[in-house]
Amino acid sequence: MSSNEKNVTSYFILIPVLGTMAMIVLWVFIILGAFFASFGAPEQNVMNRSAVIERLKSIEVVAVKGEEKEVASADAEKQSTPAAEAPAVDAGAIDANAIVTATCFACHSIGLLESPKIGDKDAWNKRLEANGGMDGLVKSAIIGKGAMPARGGNAGLSDAEVKAAIEFMMK
C-alpha cells in the first residue's frame, strides 16, 4: 500500500470520528444550556405556582373513605357562600344533539372503556336494567360512573340536559 492510499484511508476513518466528537460536544452544550436555563428568576416561578394553586382551588376537595367530616365541612362552606342559581331550562329548548356532540361523542361514539355506543339499543337497555330504569341511569350519569366523570365531564349541564342527551344516544 502506498503512502497516498494510507492517507486516504486515514481520512475515511478520521471523518466519522470527528463527526461523533462534534455531536457529543453539541449535546453537552445543549444539556448544559437547558440546565442553566432552568434556574430562571425565582419570583417568576413563585407567581406561576401561586397562579396554578389559585386555579385548582375549586377542585381541591377529595372524598376519601373515613374522612367524611372534612368533606361535610367543605360542603357546608360551599352552601354558606351564595351561588348563582342555574336558570330553568325548557325541555323543548334542549338541543340534545349539540350536547352529545360536545360532551358525550368522544367516548360513546366508539364505546370507549365499555361505554354504550350511540344507537346501540341492546347496550343501553342493559344499562337501563342495571340502574333501575331511566331515572337511575340519569342519576348514574349525573354523579359519574366508572371512568365517566359526573355529568360526562361537563359540569354546566342541568339534569334535564343530561337526561335529554341519554335519550338521544339511546335512539
C-alpha positions in Angstrom: 0.0 0.0 0.0 1.4 3.4 -0.9 1.6 6.3 1.4 -1.2 8.1 -0.6 -3.6 5.2 0.0 -2.7 5.2 3.7 -3.5 8.9 3.9 -6.9 8.4 2.1 -7.8 5.5 4.4 -6.9 7.6 7.5 -9.2 10.4 6.3 -12.1 8.0 5.9 -11.5 6.9 9.5 -11.0 10.4 10.8 -14.3 11.8 9.3 -16.7 9.6 11.4 -14.6 10.1 14.5 -14.6 13.9 14.2 -18.3 13.8 13.4 -19.1 11.8 16.5 -16.9 14.1 18.7 -18.8 17.1 17.3 -22.1 15.6 18.1 -21.0 14.8 21.6 -19.8 18.4 22.1 -23.1 19.7 20.7 -25.2 17.5 23.1 -23.1 18.6 26.0 -23.8 22.3 25.2 -27.5 21.6 24.8 -27.7 19.8 28.1 -25.7 22.5 29.9 -27.8 25.2 28.3 -31.0 23.6 29.4 -29.6 23.0 32.9 -28.6 26.6 33.4 -31.8 28.0 31.8 -33.9 26.1 34.3 -32.8 28.2 37.2 -34.7 31.3 35.9 -36.0 34.1 38.1 -37.4 32.7 41.4 -40.0 35.4 41.6 -41.4 34.2 38.3 -41.6 30.6 39.4 -43.5 31.7 42.6 -46.0 33.6 40.6 -46.6 30.6 38.3 -47.1 28.3 41.2 -49.5 30.6 43.1 -51.5 31.1 39.9 -51.8 27.3 39.4 -52.8 26.8 43.1 -55.4 29.5 42.7 -56.9 27.9 39.6 -57.0 24.5 41.3 -58.8 25.7 44.4 -62.2 24.8 43.1 -61.3 21.1 42.9 -59.2 20.6 46.0 -61.8 18.6 48.0 -61.5 14.9 47.5 -63.7 12.4 49.4 -61.7 9.6 50.9 -63.3 6.8 52.9 -63.1 7.5 56.6 -62.8 11.3 56.1 -66.5 12.2 55.9 -66.1 15.0 58.4 -63.7 17.0 56.1 -66.0 16.6 53.1 -69.0 17.6 55.2 -67.3 20.8 56.3 -66.3 21.6 52.7 -69.9 21.1 51.7 -71.0 23.4 54.4 -68.6 26.1 53.2 -70.0 25.8 49.7 -73.5 26.1 51.0 -72.6 29.2 53.0 -71.3 31.1 50.0 -74.0 32.5 47.7 -74.1 30.8 44.4 -75.9 31.8 41.3 -78.9 29.7 40.6 -78.9 28.0 37.2 -81.8 29.2 35.1 -84.6 26.7 34.5 -84.3 25.0 31.1 -87.4 24.4 29.0 -87.3 20.7 27.9 -88.3 21.6 24.4 -85.4 24.1 24.1 -82.7 21.5 24.8 -80.5 20.6 21.8 -79.6 17.0 22.7 -77.6 16.6 19.5 -75.3 19.5 20.4 -74.9 18.2 23.9 -74.0 14.7 22.7 -71.6 16.1 20.1 -69.8 18.4 22.5 -69.8 16.2 25.6 -70.6 12.6 25.0 -69.4 11.8 21.5 -65.7 11.2 22.2 -66.4 8.2 24.3 -69.8 6.9 23.3 -69.1 7.0 19.6 -66.5 4.3 19.9 -67.6 2.6 23.1 -64.5 3.7 25.0 -63.9 1.8 28.2 -67.1 -0.3 27.6 -69.4 2.7 27.4 -72.6 2.0 25.4 -72.3 3.2 21.9 -74.6 5.8 20.5 -77.6 4.0 19.0 -76.7 0.5 20.4 -80.1 -0.3 21.9 -79.0 -3.6 23.5 -76.2 -2.0 25.4 -78.4 0.9 26.5 -81.2 -1.5 27.6 -78.6 -3.4 29.7 -77.7 -0.1 31.4 -81.3 0.7 32.0 -81.9 -2.6 33.7 -78.7 -2.4 35.8 -79.6 1.1 37.0 -83.3 0.5 37.6 -84.8 2.4 34.7 -84.3 5.9 33.2 -84.2 7.7 36.5 -81.5 5.5 37.8 -79.5 5.8 34.6 -79.8 9.6 34.6 -78.7 9.7 38.3 -75.7 7.5 37.5 -74.7 9.8 34.7 -75.1 12.9 36.9 -72.9 11.5 39.7 -70.5 9.7 37.4 -70.0 6.0 36.6 -66.7 4.2 36.4 -64.3 6.2 34.2 -67.1 8.7 33.2 -66.9 11.8 35.3 -70.0 13.5 36.7 -72.3 14.9 34.0 -70.0 13.4 31.4 -67.3 16.0 32.4 -69.5 19.0 31.6 -70.5 20.4 35.0 -72.6 23.1 33.2 -75.2 20.5 32.1 -78.5 20.5 34.0 -80.3 17.3 35.0 -82.8 17.8 32.2 -79.9 18.2 29.7 -78.2 15.0 30.9 -81.5 13.1 30.5 -82.1 14.5 27.0 -78.5 13.5 26.0 -79.1 10.0 27.2 -82.4 9.7 25.4 -80.8 11.0 22.3 -78.0 8.4 22.5 -80.5 5.6 23.1 -82.3 6.2 19.8 
